[in-house]
Amino acid sequence: HSAAADTFFSLFTRLGEFPFIAVCLLVFWKLKGTKSAAEAIAAIVIASLSVQFFKRIVFGDYFRPHLFFEQTQPLRIIPNIEPLYHYSFPSGHTTAAFCLFATLSFHTHKTWLKLLFFLLALLTAISRMYLLQHFLTDVVAGVFLGTAVAWLINLYFAKLNWQSNN
């Protein structure tokens, strides 16, 4: 842990939040058009609703690291990061980041961009553990959920496009 790492991961965790995602969706819409933007928006909305369903209905009693460990050992508090205590599983930031960046990667043929998108999503996921907001299981579930939703929505939109061309 260091002040530089605190700042680095505090910034990367923002890639899984609405303001960043909204800007990405607007840029994506301008670059790729309405159909691609509709696909990305549908994926993000479905992923977000899925996360809330799992967090609040299915796994509502899962605690975050702060609540789980605060009685047994001193935890490092990172400046400007509010400790959260409940609704840990799955990680919403990780789900959103992997959903967004997977969707973006489906719409490019450039390998370097696909790798960049994966790296950005991965750093967002790591940031959630570094900042003591989630356990590894929360983050892994977010990776799978975000990627699965992006992939399924991409398949659905591809099928819609195929049917409209026949």
Secondary structure, 3 states (H helix, E strand, C coil): CCHHHHHHHHHHHHHHCHHHHHHHHHHHHHHHCHHHHHHHHHHHHHHHHHHHHHHHHHCCCCCCHHHHHCCCCCCCCCCCCCCCCCCCCCCHHHHHHHHHHHHHHHCCCCHHHHHHHHHHHHHHHHHHHHCCCCCHHHHHHHHHHHHHHHHHHHHHHHHHHHHHHC
